[in-house]
Amino acid sequence: MPSKVFFNLPAEKRERIIAAAYHEFSQNIFEKASIRNILAEADIGTGSFYRYFESKDELYLYVIDQKFRETNKLVMEGDDNA
């Protein structure tokens, strides 16, 4: 789970970080995914990253959870329209 500092960021910055992480994780297997690439794409520093997440593992699990929730929401909304 990300730190409280992460959740206190402006929504745009949180979304930028998650989008950059999703992009990196979707292009590379976990072991080859690069925090450096994520930081560059999200335009944040290493120190900031480690204030938001303890590790790459934590970020990965958070991104997977967020994408699962988005997908589940879309599926559930689709069921309501049936």
Backbone as JSON, one array per atom type, in Angstrom:
{
  "sequence": "MPSKVFFNLPAEKRERIIAAAYHEFSQNIFEKASIRNILAEADIGTGSFYRYFESKDELYLYVIDQKFRETNKLVMEGDDNA",
  "N": [[0.85, -1.17, 0.0], [0.63, 2.15, -0.89], [2.22, 5.04, 0.64], [0.85, 7.5, 2.95], [1.66, 9.94, 2.06], [1.73, 9.67, -0.72], [-1.03, 9.47, -1.28], [-1.79, 12.0, -0.63], [-0.9, 13.55, -2.66], [-1.52, 15.68, -5.53], [-4.22, 14.68, -7.67], [-3.59, 14.5, -10.41], [-0.8, 14.1, -10.43], [-0.55, 11.67, -9.04], [-1.92, 10.02, -10.84], [-0.24, 10.26, -13.07], [2.08, 8.99, -12.17], [1.13, 6.37, -11.75], [0.28, 5.75, -14.35], [2.73, 5.83, -15.71], [4.05, 3.75, -14.42], [2.36, 1.6, -15.07], [2.71, 1.55, -17.83], [5.46, 0.88, -18.0], [5.49, -1.64, -16.68], [3.83, -3.05, -18.37], [5.32, -3.28, -20.62], [7.56, -4.72, -19.98], [8.83, -7.67, -18.35], [8.43, -8.24, -14.85], [10.94, -8.41, -13.47], [12.66, -7.1, -15.23], [11.56, -4.62, -15.47], [11.96, -1.18, -15.0], [12.6, 1.02, -12.39], [13.86, 3.42, -12.77], [13.07, 4.12, -15.41], [10.33, 4.49, -14.98], [10.37, 6.65, -13.2], [11.5, 8.63, -14.83], [9.56, 8.88, -16.87], [7.35, 9.65, -15.36], [8.27, 11.95, -14.33], [9.46, 12.36, -11.75], [11.54, 12.34, -8.82], [14.0, 10.04, -7.46], [14.1, 10.01, -4.63], [11.56, 11.01, -4.03], [9.96, 8.97, -5.07], [10.51, 6.85, -3.28], [9.39, 7.88, -1.03], [6.78, 7.58, -1.55], [6.34, 4.87, -2.2], [7.5, 1.77, -0.89], [8.95, -0.03, -2.37], [9.67, -1.52, -5.61], [8.11, -3.76, -5.86], [5.91, -3.16, -4.21], [4.79, -0.98, -5.62], [4.16, -2.29, -8.03], [2.19, -4.18, -7.17], [0.24, -2.4, -6.32], [-0.42, -1.07, -8.71], [-1.43, -3.21, -10.22], [-3.65, -3.85, -8.63], [-5.15, -1.47, -8.89], [-5.7, -1.46, -11.66], [-7.18, -3.81, -11.81], [-9.42, -3.06, -10.27], [-10.45, -0.98, -11.86], [-11.15, -2.41, -14.18], [-12.99, -4.23, -13.12], [-14.98, -2.47, -12.3], [-15.85, -1.47, -14.78], [-16.88, -3.81, -15.88], [-18.94, -4.36, -14.08], [-20.54, -2.09, -14.44], [-21.29, -2.56, -17.04], [-22.91, -4.8, -16.69], [-25.09, -3.63, -15.46], [-26.27, -2.33, -17.54], [-27.36, -4.28, -19.06]],
  "CA": [[0.0, 0.0, 0.0], [1.42, 3.39, -0.91], [2.21, 5.85, 1.85], [-0.12, 8.6, 3.02], [2.22, 11.03, 1.25], [1.26, 9.43, -2.09], [-2.46, 9.78, -1.38], [-1.95, 13.45, -0.47], [-0.48, 14.22, -3.9], [-2.62, 16.03, -6.46], [-4.69, 13.53, -8.47], [-2.86, 14.46, -11.68], [0.52, 13.53, -10.21], [-0.75, 10.26, -8.74], [-2.28, 9.34, -12.09], [0.95, 10.25, -13.91], [2.96, 7.94, -11.64], [0.5, 5.07, -12.02], [0.32, 5.54, -15.8], [4.12, 5.51, -16.08], [4.33, 2.4, -13.91], [1.61, 0.65, -15.89], [3.39, 1.48, -19.12], [6.71, 0.11, -17.84], [5.19, -3.04, -16.35], [3.19, -3.71, -19.51], [6.32, -3.44, -21.66], [8.67, -5.55, -19.49], [8.53, -8.55, -17.24], [8.69, -7.54, -13.59], [12.37, -8.35, -13.16], [13.34, -6.16, -16.12], [10.92, -3.3, -15.37], [12.92, -0.25, -14.41], [12.13, 2.18, -11.62], [14.44, 4.6, -13.43], [12.19, 4.48, -16.53], [9.09, 5.0, -14.41], [10.65, 7.98, -12.65], [11.71, 9.56, -15.95], [8.28, 9.12, -17.54], [6.45, 10.36, -14.43], [8.95, 13.19, -13.96], [9.66, 12.46, -10.31], [12.86, 11.93, -8.37], [14.13, 8.78, -6.72], [13.7, 10.23, -3.24], [10.1, 11.13, -3.98], [9.39, 7.64, -5.28], [10.62, 6.05, -2.07], [8.47, 8.43, -0.03], [5.44, 7.11, -1.94], [6.33, 3.4, -2.22], [8.68, 1.18, -0.27], [9.71, -0.86, -3.3], [9.06, -1.79, -6.92], [7.07, -4.76, -5.61], [4.73, -2.48, -3.7], [4.22, -0.24, -6.74], [3.58, -3.27, -8.95], [0.95, -4.69, -6.6], [-0.73, -1.31, -6.32], [-0.86, -0.86, -10.1], [-2.28, -4.36, -10.57], [-4.9, -3.68, -7.9], [-5.89, -0.36, -9.5], [-6.21, -1.9, -12.96], [-8.24, -4.78, -11.53], [-10.6, -2.31, -9.82], [-11.0, -0.29, -13.04], [-11.77, -3.42, -15.04], [-14.16, -4.74, -12.41], [-16.0, -1.41, -12.36], [-16.39, -1.47, -16.14], [-17.69, -5.03, -16.03], [-20.16, -4.2, -13.28], [-21.37, -1.09, -15.12], [-21.84, -3.23, -18.22], [-23.99, -5.66, -16.23], [-26.23, -2.79, -15.16], [-26.89, -1.92, -18.8], [-27.89, -5.45, -19.78]],
  "C": [[0.89, 1.24, 0.0], [1.3, 4.15, 0.41], [1.11, 6.91, 1.8], [0.35, 9.77, 2.16], [1.73, 10.89, -0.2], [-0.19, 9.85, -2.24], [-2.74, 11.26, -1.19], [-1.49, 14.24, -1.69], [-1.7, 14.67, -4.69], [-2.96, 14.82, -7.34], [-3.9, 13.4, -9.77], [-1.49, 13.8, -11.51], [0.42, 12.05, -9.86], [-1.04, 9.48, -10.01], [-1.08, 9.24, -13.03], [1.91, 9.14, -13.47], [2.41, 6.56, -11.98], [0.53, 4.76, -13.51], [1.73, 5.16, -16.25], [4.48, 4.1, -15.62], [3.61, 1.35, -14.75], [2.28, 0.46, -17.25], [4.65, 0.62, -19.01], [6.43, -1.36, -17.57], [4.53, -3.77, -17.51], [4.18, -3.97, -20.64], [7.43, -4.42, -21.28], [8.18, -6.52, -18.43], [8.99, -7.85, -15.97], [10.18, -7.36, -13.32], [13.11, -7.32, -14.01], [12.71, -4.77, -16.11], [11.83, -2.4, -14.55], [12.25, 0.9, -13.67], [12.64, 3.45, -12.28], [13.57, 5.06, -14.59], [10.88, 5.07, -16.04], [9.28, 6.43, -13.91], [10.81, 9.01, -13.77], [10.38, 9.89, -16.62], [7.32, 9.92, -16.66], [7.01, 11.7, -13.99], [8.98, 13.41, -12.45], [11.05, 11.95, -9.96], [12.83, 10.62, -7.59], [13.67, 8.93, -5.28], [12.21, 10.33, -3.09], [9.45, 9.76, -4.12], [9.39, 6.85, -3.98], [9.88, 6.66, -0.88], [7.06, 7.93, -0.31], [5.3, 5.6, -1.82], [7.6, 2.88, -1.6], [9.57, 0.46, -1.29], [8.98, -0.95, -4.64], [7.93, -2.79, -6.74], [5.77, -4.09, -5.15], [4.02, -1.68, -4.8], [3.51, -1.19, -7.69], [2.23, -3.78, -8.43], [-0.14, -3.63, -6.58], [-1.28, -1.07, -7.73], [-1.79, -1.99, -10.53], [-3.65, -4.22, -9.9], [-5.76, -2.58, -8.53], [-6.48, -0.77, -10.84], [-7.33, -2.93, -12.8], [-9.53, -4.05, -11.14], [-11.26, -1.58, -11.0], [-11.75, -1.27, -13.93], [-13.05, -3.95, -14.41], [-15.3, -3.73, -12.46], [-16.66, -1.37, -13.73], [-17.3, -2.67, -16.38], [-19.01, -4.87, -15.29], [-21.09, -3.15, -13.9], [-22.01, -1.68, -16.36], [-22.99, -4.14, -17.86], [-25.26, -4.86, -15.93], [-26.99, -2.38, -16.42], [-27.52, -3.07, -19.56], [-29.38, -5.58, -19.63]]
}
